[in-house]
C-alpha cells in the first residue's frame, strides 16, 4: 500500500516531463485506485501505473500500456511485469 505521504509526492512522469509537461502549478497528481493502481488525474492523460510488491512502477511505458483501460476494468492485483 502506498502511504499518503508518498502519494503527495508522486506525479505522473508523462505529465511532468519536458515536451509533454502539462500546464499548471502541480500537474500529474495521482489517485490511488483499488489499492494497487495510481491513476493520473489530468483530464487528457489517463495513464495508470501499477503497484507491484508495494512498489509503484512509475515508468511512462508502463502507464502507456493501461491508458485505454477503464479504471473499473483494471486487473486486481496488477499482472506481473513482462519478461
C-alpha positions as a printed Julia matrix, in Angstrom:
83×3 Matrix{Float64}:
   0.0     0.0     0.0
   1.26    3.47   -0.86
   1.34    5.87    2.08
  -0.45    9.22    1.95
   2.94   10.93    2.24
   4.28    9.14   -0.85
   1.06    9.78   -2.75
   1.51   13.51   -2.1
   4.99   13.4    -3.65
   4.47   11.12   -6.67
   3.37   12.59  -10.0
   2.64   11.1   -13.41
   6.03   11.1   -15.15
   4.43   11.78  -18.54
   2.69   14.92  -17.26
   5.78   16.43  -15.65
   8.38   15.62  -18.34
   9.85   18.01  -20.89
   7.75   18.35  -24.03
   4.73   16.54  -22.56
   4.58   18.65  -19.36
   1.04   19.73  -18.57
   0.29   23.37  -17.64
  -0.37   24.49  -14.1
   1.44   24.65  -10.8
   1.05   20.98   -9.86
   0.41   18.75  -12.9
   0.24   14.97  -12.86
  -1.39   14.36   -9.48
  -2.23   10.71   -8.89
  -5.13    8.93   -7.21
  -4.82    5.54   -5.54
  -7.4     3.17   -7.03
  -8.26   -0.39   -5.95
  -5.33   -0.17   -3.5
  -2.9    -1.21   -6.25
  -3.06    1.36   -9.06
  -2.03    5.01   -9.35
  -4.21    6.88  -11.85
  -3.23   10.25  -13.31
  -5.85   12.92  -12.66
  -5.01   15.09  -15.69
  -8.14   15.1   -17.92
  -6.27   14.35  -21.15
  -3.76   11.83  -19.77
  -5.4     8.67  -18.43
  -2.18    6.82  -17.66
  -2.34    4.21  -14.93
   0.64    2.87  -13.01
   0.54   -0.48  -11.2
   1.85   -1.05   -7.71
   3.69   -4.38   -7.56
   5.07   -5.76   -4.29
   4.26   -2.38   -2.66
   6.44   -0.55   -5.23
   4.83    1.91   -7.68
   6.0     1.23  -11.24
   6.35    4.83  -12.41
   7.56    4.24  -15.97
   5.88    6.13  -18.81
   5.97    2.93  -20.88
   4.02    1.13  -18.15
   1.43    3.9   -17.94
   1.05    3.8   -21.74
   0.04    0.12  -21.58
  -3.04    0.96  -19.5
  -4.1     4.34  -20.95
  -7.11    2.88  -22.81
  -8.29    0.63  -19.96
 -11.16    1.97  -17.87
 -10.45    2.26  -14.15
 -13.24   -0.22  -13.43
 -11.56   -2.76  -15.73
  -8.05   -2.6   -14.21
  -6.93   -6.05  -13.02
  -6.59   -6.5    -9.26
  -3.88   -7.31   -8.46
  -1.91   -5.93  -11.41
  -0.35   -8.6   -13.62
   3.35   -9.38  -13.15
   5.87   -7.39  -15.16
   6.54   -8.66  -18.68
   9.78  -10.53  -19.15
